[in-house]
């Protein structure tokens, strides 16, 4: 075995793990989590029916259903995600500019990093714009949700 090829093989193995295996494992774990939650709800409903045959199953399922995320929470998640991604894009572009001025790196990797930095910045800005537009458009719905939550509490 040629030892000069060993670093390239290690990089390829990590690439395959990151690009192929990791997404498959994430999807599998997510599906497994949903199946387990469904099975637990089923067992609780069956136990409630066994103890009391007159149990209102629909009411019990409504109480056990996971809470829906509020519009305000969704918008704040977009703001957070947009801020993080935009910051990463700015940081990557700043790194490339600094390296370009001081000549610490070859130009080809700098071009690639600049490209990815610009993509990250664009995605981050899109999330931030989406947050601000959604905040304006959904103001009435957010107020209605807040009033509904206040009356339920």
C-alpha positions in Angstrom: 0.0 0.0 0.0 1.3 3.4 -1.0 1.5 5.7 2.1 1.2 8.8 -0.1 -2.4 7.8 -1.0 -3.4 7.3 2.7 -4.4 10.9 3.4 -6.5 11.0 0.2 -8.2 7.8 1.2 -9.0 9.2 4.7 -10.5 12.3 3.1 -12.6 10.2 0.8 -13.8 8.0 3.7 -14.8 11.1 5.7 -16.5 12.6 2.7 -18.6 9.4 2.2 -19.5 9.3 5.9 -20.5 12.9 5.9 -22.4 12.9 2.6 -23.9 9.5 2.4 -24.1 7.8 5.9 -24.8 10.8 8.1 -28.0 12.0 6.2 -29.3 8.4 6.1 -28.7 8.0 9.9 -30.4 11.3 10.6 -33.5 10.4 8.6 -33.6 6.9 10.2 -33.4 8.3 13.7 -36.1 10.9 13.0 -38.5 8.2 11.7 -37.7 6.0 14.6 -38.5 8.8 17.0 -41.9 9.4 15.4 -42.7 5.7 15.5 -41.8 5.5 19.2 -44.0 8.6 20.0 -46.9 7.1 18.1 -46.5 3.7 19.9 -46.4 5.5 23.3 -49.6 7.4 22.6 -51.2 4.2 21.4 -50.3 2.4 24.7 -51.6 5.3 26.8 -54.9 5.3 25.0 -55.3 1.5 25.2 -54.5 1.6 29.0 -57.0 4.4 29.5 -59.7 2.5 27.6 -58.9 -0.7 29.6 -59.3 1.2 32.9 -62.4 3.1 31.9 -64.4 2.1 28.9 -66.3 5.4 28.9 -63.1 7.5 28.2 -63.4 10.1 25.5 -60.6 9.0 23.2 -60.8 12.2 21.0 -60.4 14.5 24.0 -57.5 12.4 25.4 -55.7 12.5 22.0 -56.2 16.3 21.8 -54.6 16.6 25.2 -51.7 14.3 24.3 -51.1 15.9 20.9 -47.9 18.0 20.7 -48.3 21.7 20.9 -48.2 23.5 17.6 -45.5 26.0 17.2 -46.8 29.6 17.2 -46.3 31.9 14.3 -44.2 34.1 16.5 -41.9 31.2 17.4 -41.5 30.3 13.7 -40.6 33.8 12.8 -38.1 34.0 15.6 -36.5 30.8 14.4 -36.1 32.3 11.0 -34.5 35.4 12.5 -32.1 33.2 14.5 -31.2 31.0 11.6 -30.8 34.0 9.3 -28.6 35.7 11.7 -26.3 32.7 12.2 -26.0 31.9 8.5 -25.4 35.5 7.5 -22.8 35.9 10.2 -21.0 32.7 8.9 -21.1 34.1 5.4 -19.7 37.5 6.5 -17.0 35.8 8.5 -16.0 33.6 5.6 -15.9 36.5 3.2 -13.9 38.5 5.7 -11.5 35.7 6.0 -11.1 35.5 2.3 -10.6 39.3 2.0 -7.9 39.3 4.7 -6.1 36.3 3.2 -6.3 38.0 -0.2 -4.7 41.1 1.0 -1.9 39.4 2.9 -1.4 36.6 0.4 -1.4 33.8 2.9 -3.3 31.3 0.7 -3.4 30.4 -3.0 -6.1 32.1 -5.0 -8.0 29.0 -6.0 -9.1 28.0 -2.5 -9.9 31.6 -1.7 -12.2 31.8 -4.7 -14.0 28.6 -3.5 -14.3 30.0 0.1 -15.5 33.4 -1.3 -18.2 31.6 -3.3 -19.4 29.6 -0.3 -19.3 32.7 1.8 -21.4 34.6 -0.7 -23.9 31.7 -0.8 -24.1 31.6 3.0 -24.6 35.4 3.2 -27.3 35.3 0.5 -29.2 32.5 2.4 -28.9 34.3 5.7 -30.2 37.5 4.2 -33.1 35.6 2.6 -34.1 34.3 6.0 -33.8 37.8 7.5 -35.9 39.3 4.8 -38.4 36.5 5.2 -38.6 37.3 8.9 -39.2 41.0 8.4 -41.8 40.4 5.7 -43.6 37.7 7.7 -43.6 39.9 10.7 -45.5 42.6 8.8 -47.9 40.3 7.0 -48.7 38.1 10.0 -49.1 40.8 12.7 -52.8 40.3 13.0 -52.6 36.5 13.1 -49.9 36.7 15.8 -52.1 39.0 17.9 -55.0 36.6 17.5 -52.8 33.7 18.6 -51.6 35.6 21.7 -55.2 36.5 22.7 -56.2 32.8 22.2 -53.3 31.7 24.4 -54.2 34.3 27.0 -57.8 33.1 27.2 -56.8 29.4 27.4 -54.4 30.1 30.3 
